[in-house]
């Protein structure tokens, strides 16, 4: 189209939709491809300190770190409370190269500055005077220690870490940590969202929610000392949900996500495959069966018509496709793909179906576009991957005449990508959105031009993606509070599961707070 005609077309569309300027005009489908650099780039050591291997000092002690190049006076300004998440950069040791991959860690300090957790384990030692910061924890993996070097403002610091086993240094490196309290200037809620109710979940760690009619089904995975399972709430009055059922199966309570058809709920089990539950009476869920016959670890499930898709957490499982024309009797048809390992803590939803294609998130294999309708069987149409890919969630829609997939990773450096998937053999990155690199997005749900994102410690974020080249945040809810009971320092803490069923409410599950019901933004 000629520039003059294109400008006239845009002006007419703008006038019809009521926009006030060309900047507000509907996206016309044009874009400049963005360079793909991956989720993480190794920029070298993250601090100037180092670990003294072979020194006389005890491994993990303050004396085992060379902090001579640090500006330790800067640590006086560091906020000595709350939850810190960190990026870890491993050193080369002996003939081994550094672990060239994004790794995360964390630690938690009480309101009085006393270390409570380090890498999810109870803190066992520490030195935290005005110019010294050293915290450790002991676990079966050994003694892990963070030693601060320089504060980068009041909420961030760099330093060194070590892991010792039986007094011997196993691995070491540098880190950059950042406190994950809400951003300066942010409130609890914005953009028309409003918290109308909150209900605690006492089974494991809540990770997913399915809203079916007037009931919300919250799925929990197990965590130390707690079995996971299913909790059912009557949400006919969203401002006052009532728990009506709670179930957990012996030796099978590590549940990761759910989907449904008719009166049947399909639960992804990390130990047995897909657990089939009869929920025709929501207050009394009934176990029906497990599929397939041979136990397999499943992390993601989704339904498309008469097909149930279950994504395994191991390469041999791949993605399993079941016939559910009889919902309570899933029949295994075939494996769809057999990419790399999906993960032990995947996002809660499985493959996304859109206009006859499946969009499957396959960890380091990235996003795969699959034709499941082909008479010759399932066919992979295209892939999109990137350095340090850890693909976990996607949502798909049409904008400006182009099919756009919103894809996200899980882990250090993870972010949201907008991909033009109109031609699966030539997928192009056209947009991007991300917050703090030490915090990760989790689940996605697209409603019209609004993309809802649970973002762990960043809570719920609502984006206007009418122009997918420029995702724009229009609302948020900060669900994460450092002082919530049971709150830890792990990557997976905070807002996880999500559903926007179209009843005027947004349903979110938080790993500590449980089920949160919010009004949809205008």
Number of C-alpha atoms within 10 A of each C-alpha: 7 6 8 9 10 12 13 11 14 18 17 13 17 18 14 10 12 11 14 10 10 13 9 13 20 17 18 15 15 12 15 10 13 14 10 13 10 15 22 19 13 10 7 10 18 19 21 17 23 23 24 17 17 11 11 9 13 14 26 27 18 21 14 19 24 16 21 11 12 18 14 17 14 18 26 16 15 20 17 23 20 24 27 26 27 27 23 26 26 24 21 14 15 7 6 8 10 15 15 14 16 19 17 22 21 23 28 29 21 15 13 9 14 18 26 23 22 28 24 17 18 16 22 16 18 19 16 17 11 14 17 18 22 21 27 27 23 19 14 7 10 17 23 25 27 31 31 30 32 27 24 16 13 15 18 20 26 25 27 28 27 28 22 19 17 9 12 15 20 17 19 25 24 27 26 26 25 23 24 22 17 17 11 6 5 11 11 15 17 16 14 14 21 18 17 14 17 19 16 15 23 18 23 23 29 35 33 31 27 23 22 18 11 14 21 23 24 26 30 31 25 19 14 7 6 15 21 24 27 26 24 26 23 20 19 13 11 21 15 15 22 16 18 13 15 18 16 17 13 8 9 17 25 26 34 30 31 29 24 22 20 12 15 20 26 26 27 31 28 25 17 21 30 33 22 23 19 20 19 13 9 19 16 14 20 16 16 13 15 19 19 16 11 8 14 20 22 32 31 34 29 24 22 16 10 13 21 27 25 31 35 31 25 19 15 14 22 22 27 22 23 21 17 18 14 11 20 18 16 22 17 17 12 14 17 22 21 17 20 18 19 28 22 14 16 28 29 27 30 30 29 21 20 15 9 11 18 22 25 27 31 32 23 20 21 23 28 21 24 23 19 18 12 11 8 7 10 15 16 17 15 17 20 21 18 16 15 23 22 27 29 31 30 27 22 25 17 18 19 14 12 16 18 23 24 24 25 32 30 27 26 25 23 27 24 24 23 26 24 26 24 15 13 17 13 13 19 21 22 20 22 18 17 16 14 16 18 26 28 25 31 32 29 28 21 20 13 12 16 18 22 24 25 28 28 25 30 26 26 31 21 25 21 18 22 19 21 27 23 15 22 16 16 17 19 25 23 22 26 25 20 24 12 10 9 9 17 26 26 22 22 24 23 31 34 29 33 28 22 19 15 9 11 12 19 22 22 28 32 29 27 23 24 23 29 22 22 22 19 19 17 8
